[in-house]
Amino acid sequence: MFKKTLILVILLIVSVMPLMAQKDIVRQKPLRVAVVGLVHDHAHGILGRENRGDIEIVGIAEPNRALAERYSKRYGFSMNLVYATMEEMIGKTKPEAVLAFNAIYDHLKVVEYCAPLGIHVMVEKPLAVSAEHADKMLSLAKKHNIYLLTNYETTWYGSNAKAYQLVQQEQRVGDIRKIVFHTGHKGPAEIGCSNEFLAWLTDPVLNGGGALTDFGCYGANLSTWLMKGETPETVTAVTQQIKPNLYPKVDDEATIIITYKKTQVIIEASWNWPFGRKDMELYGVTGYVFCKDGTNMLLKENEKKDAESIAAERLPADRNDPFIYFANVIRGNIKMGTYDLSAPANNEMVVKILTAARQSSKTGQSVVWKEYFKEKQ
């Protein structure tokens, strides 16, 4: 009888433990975040996010009152959270961290204000409009010991994580020789981006370019990660303006070629694809890995083996959402690798690649990395 009772008690404890763990997670103090800007359509990601008890929005800085009211009605947040300026909002709400959903050009202003106050920052991709802006931002983050992360949709794709595992950790296809990225969609106007988003996304100063910036950054980010931060040797880019009636100020078609010592990367960034796509072809010495989307993949290890279809698993709970990831980094639960997808060193490289690509497109010449950036230092 005693033995049966003991077994029942043990089973009860084991069954309750997961619930206790979940309860403890909920009880953790939520990260107090403020939103700077609502003019980036990616702001829907935080405003429409379900309340998991891990993130608390304490303030929103948006001078466009009509835009804020439109989002308030859609998502149900109080207009009492909304302030006309970043400075007033931060002064009144004292956030631990800021999420920037403003023009890329204004990312620097956010870091210039937040870093001295010890407020961590996550911006939407890319980190900055230029290498000069990125250098200032990273210097401020380092000086004031804050985290400065960059968010990409593709960071949370299980397929990209699986590709890294297969190629870099398990060496299933040999050393990387070529990576080809296809990223883009029909165009921001064609897919229905908001007028507030289009106003700066199609501005060469506020966005730093058109499709080259908007979608070229994905391949630059992933290739820097897959190449473990290796410095490129050259960057060559060709841009076109196929729809000047819609995008009179910026490119809507871009191809970027990055050469490394033993690898070539081709980034096809476009506002002219017949449909949205973010896929990757990764070729090694013996085989290839294709990421068709965030889940579906093909693996061919060598010439003798048939290609194998793979469904990548969803990333772990602490790494499949940009905001919980940001919170875990700040809380010390996750330590970022130097060239992880969200990390500063990776995204400094991304901005340099985009800066070199714009220069190449302008001059019609390949940019030799060491020569060009030596002059800029």
FENCORFEN-V724669 format. One record per residue. RES is the residue in three letters. OMEGA is omega in degrees with one decimal (* if undefined). NEAR is the number of other C-alpha atoms within 10 Angstrom. Layout:
RES/OMEGA/NEAR
RES/OMEGA/NEAR
This chain:
MET/179.8/5
PHE/-178.3/7
LYS/179.1/8
LYS/179.6/8
THR/179.8/10
LEU/179.1/11
ILE/179.6/11
LEU/179.6/12
VAL/-179.6/12
ILE/178.9/11
LEU/179.0/11
LEU/-179.6/11
ILE/-178.9/12
VAL/-178.5/11
SER/-177.7/11
VAL/-176.1/11
MET/178.6/11
PRO/178.2/11
LEU/178.0/11
MET/179.9/12
ALA/178.3/11
GLN/-179.1/10
LYS/178.7/11
ASP/178.4/10
ILE/179.4/14
VAL/-176.1/13
ARG/177.7/11
GLN/-178.7/10
LYS/-178.9/11
PRO/177.4/16
LEU/-179.8/22
ARG/-176.9/18
VAL/173.8/25
ALA/179.9/27
VAL/177.2/27
VAL/178.6/26
GLY/174.5/22
LEU/-174.5/24
VAL/174.2/23
HIS/-176.7/20
ASP/174.9/15
HIS/176.7/15
ALA/176.9/20
HIS/-178.1/14
GLY/179.4/12
ILE/-177.7/16
LEU/-178.6/18
GLY/-178.0/12
ARG/178.8/12
GLU/-179.2/9
ASN/-179.8/10
ARG/-179.6/11
GLY/-177.7/13
ASP/-178.1/17
ILE/175.7/19
GLU/176.4/15
ILE/-176.1/20
VAL/179.4/20
GLY/178.5/26
ILE/176.4/26
ALA/179.4/25
GLU/-178.5/22
PRO/179.4/16
ASN/-174.8/14
ARG/-178.8/14
ALA/177.8/10
LEU/179.5/13
ALA/179.7/23
GLU/178.2/16
ARG/178.7/11
TYR/178.3/19
SER/179.0/16
LYS/-177.5/11
ARG/-172.7/12
TYR/172.8/13
GLY/176.9/12
PHE/-178.0/15
SER/175.8/13
MET/174.9/15
ASN/177.5/9
LEU/-170.3/17
VAL/177.7/24
TYR/-176.4/21
ALA/-177.7/14
THR/176.6/14
MET/-176.4/24
GLU/179.6/13
GLU/-178.0/13
MET/-179.3/22
ILE/178.4/26
GLY/-177.1/9
LYS/-170.5/12
THR/177.8/16
LYS/-179.8/15
PRO/172.7/22
GLU/-174.8/19
ALA/180.0/25
VAL/173.3/25
LEU/-175.2/25
ALA/175.6/26
PHE/178.8/26
ASN/178.1/26
ALA/-178.2/25
ILE/179.9/26
TYR/-176.1/19
ASP/174.8/18
HIS/-179.8/25
LEU/-179.3/22
LYS/-179.9/13
VAL/-178.8/22
VAL/177.9/25
GLU/-179.1/15
TYR/-173.0/15
CYS/-174.0/24
ALA/179.6/23
PRO/178.5/14
LEU/179.8/14
GLY/-178.1/16
ILE/-179.5/24
HIS/-174.3/24
VAL/167.1/24
MET/178.6/24
VAL/172.5/25
GLU/-176.2/21
LYS/-14.3/24
PRO/-177.2/28
LEU/-172.4/30
ALA/-180.0/32
VAL/-175.7/26
SER/177.0/23
ALA/179.3/22
GLU/177.2/14
HIS/-178.6/19
ALA/-179.3/23
ASP/179.0/17
LYS/-178.5/14
MET/-178.4/24
LEU/177.6/22
SER/178.5/12
LEU/179.7/20
ALA/179.7/23
LYS/-178.1/13
LYS/-174.4/11
HIS/172.7/16
ASN/174.8/14
ILE/172.4/21
TYR/177.0/20
LEU/-176.0/25
LEU/175.3/25
THR/-175.7/24
ASN/172.8/22
TYR/175.3/19
GLU/-174.2/14
THR/177.0/19
THR/-172.4/23
TRP/176.4/20
TYR/176.3/19
GLY/-178.2/21
SER/179.5/29
ASN/176.7/24
ALA/179.2/18
LYS/178.2/22
ALA/178.0/25
TYR/179.0/18
GLN/-177.5/14
LEU/-172.5/18
VAL/-172.4/21
GLN/-177.5/17
GLN/-176.8/10
GLU/178.2/11
GLN/-174.6/15
ARG/-178.8/21
VAL/-179.9/21
GLY/-178.1/18
ASP/-178.5/16
ILE/175.9/22
ARG/179.9/17
LYS/172.5/20
ILE/178.7/23
VAL/178.9/19
PHE/171.3/26
HIS/-176.8/23
THR/176.7/23
GLY/179.3/27
HIS/-178.0/20
LYS/-176.2/16
GLY/-175.9/22
PRO/177.4/23
ALA/-177.1/15
GLU/-177.5/11
ILE/173.4/12
GLY/174.9/9
CYS/-177.0/14
SER/178.4/13
ASN/179.4/13
GLU/178.2/15
PHE/-178.5/19
LEU/-176.0/17
ALA/179.7/13
TRP/-179.4/21
LEU/-178.6/26
THR/178.3/24
ASP/-175.4/17
PRO/178.5/16
VAL/-174.6/16
LEU/179.4/18
ASN/-179.1/24
GLY/-177.8/25
GLY/-179.9/22
GLY/-179.8/27
ALA/179.5/31
LEU/179.4/31
THR/-171.8/29
ASP/-176.6/22
PHE/175.2/25
GLY/-176.5/29
CYS/-178.6/24
TYR/-179.8/25
GLY/178.7/26
ALA/179.4/26
ASN/-177.7/29
LEU/-179.9/24
SER/176.6/26
THR/177.5/22
TRP/-178.3/21
LEU/178.9/23
MET/176.8/16
LYS/174.3/15
GLY/178.9/16
GLU/-179.4/14
THR/176.7/16
PRO/174.1/20
GLU/177.7/15
THR/172.9/22
VAL/179.1/26
THR/-178.7/22
ALA/172.8/26
VAL/178.0/21
THR/176.0/23
GLN/175.1/16
GLN/-174.8/18
ILE/-178.1/14
LYS/-177.9/15
PRO/177.1/12
ASN/179.4/8
LEU/-174.9/15
TYR/-173.7/20
PRO/-172.9/13
LYS/-173.2/15
VAL/174.4/24
ASP/171.6/23
ASP/178.3/29
GLU/-177.8/24
ALA/171.2/24
THR/-178.9/21
ILE/175.9/27
ILE/178.5/18
ILE/175.2/26
THR/171.1/19
TYR/-176.0/16
LYS/-177.8/11
LYS/-174.8/9
THR/173.9/16
GLN/178.8/19
VAL/177.2/23
ILE/179.4/23
ILE/177.7/25
GLU/-176.4/22
ALA/-170.3/30
SER/165.7/28
TRP/-177.3/29
ASN/175.5/18
TRP/177.4/15
PRO/178.1/11
PHE/-179.3/11
GLY/177.6/16
ARG/171.3/17
LYS/-177.4/19
ASP/-173.8/21
MET/172.3/24
GLU/-176.9/19
LEU/-176.2/23
TYR/175.0/23
GLY/-179.7/21
VAL/-174.4/14
THR/-175.4/17
GLY/-178.2/21
TYR/172.1/26
VAL/176.0/27
PHE/171.4/23
CYS/-176.8/25
LYS/179.4/17
ASP/-177.5/17
GLY/-175.3/21
THR/-169.8/16
ASN/-173.7/16
MET/170.4/23
LEU/175.9/19
LEU/172.4/21
LYS/-171.3/20
GLU/178.9/22
ASN/-174.6/16
GLU/-175.6/10
LYS/-177.8/9
LYS/173.3/10
ASP/175.5/11
ALA/-176.7/17
GLU/176.1/11
SER/-178.3/12
ILE/171.7/16
ALA/-178.4/14
ALA/178.1/19
GLU/174.5/14
ARG/179.5/16
LEU/178.0/16
PRO/-173.1/10
ALA/-178.1/9
ASP/-175.5/16
ARG/-176.6/16
ASN/-177.1/15
ASP/-175.3/16
PRO/-173.8/21
PHE/175.9/21
ILE/176.1/18
TYR/178.1/18
PHE/179.3/28
ALA/-179.4/22
ASN/175.7/17
VAL/-179.3/16
ILE/-178.7/17
ARG/179.7/11
GLY/179.9/10
ASN/178.2/12
ILE/174.9/14
LYS/-179.1/11
MET/169.9/14
GLY/-175.7/14
THR/-176.7/14
TYR/172.1/22
ASP/-170.6/20
LEU/-179.5/25
SER/-168.3/26
ALA/-177.4/19
PRO/-176.3/24
ALA/176.2/17
ASN/-173.0/25
ASN/167.7/29
GLU/178.2/22
MET/178.6/22
VAL/-178.1/29
VAL/177.1/26
LYS/177.5/22
ILE/179.4/29
LEU/177.8/26
THR/178.2/22
ALA/179.1/26
ALA/177.6/29
ARG/178.3/25
GLN/179.3/18
SER/179.3/21
SER/-179.0/21
LYS/-174.1/12
THR/-175.4/12
GLY/-178.2/13
GLN/173.4/14
SER/176.1/18
VAL/174.2/24
VAL/-168.5/16
TRP/-174.0/18
LYS/-179.9/12
GLU/-175.2/11
TYR/-175.6/13
PHE/171.0/14
LYS/177.9/8
GLU/-176.3/7
LYS/-175.6/8
GLN/*/8
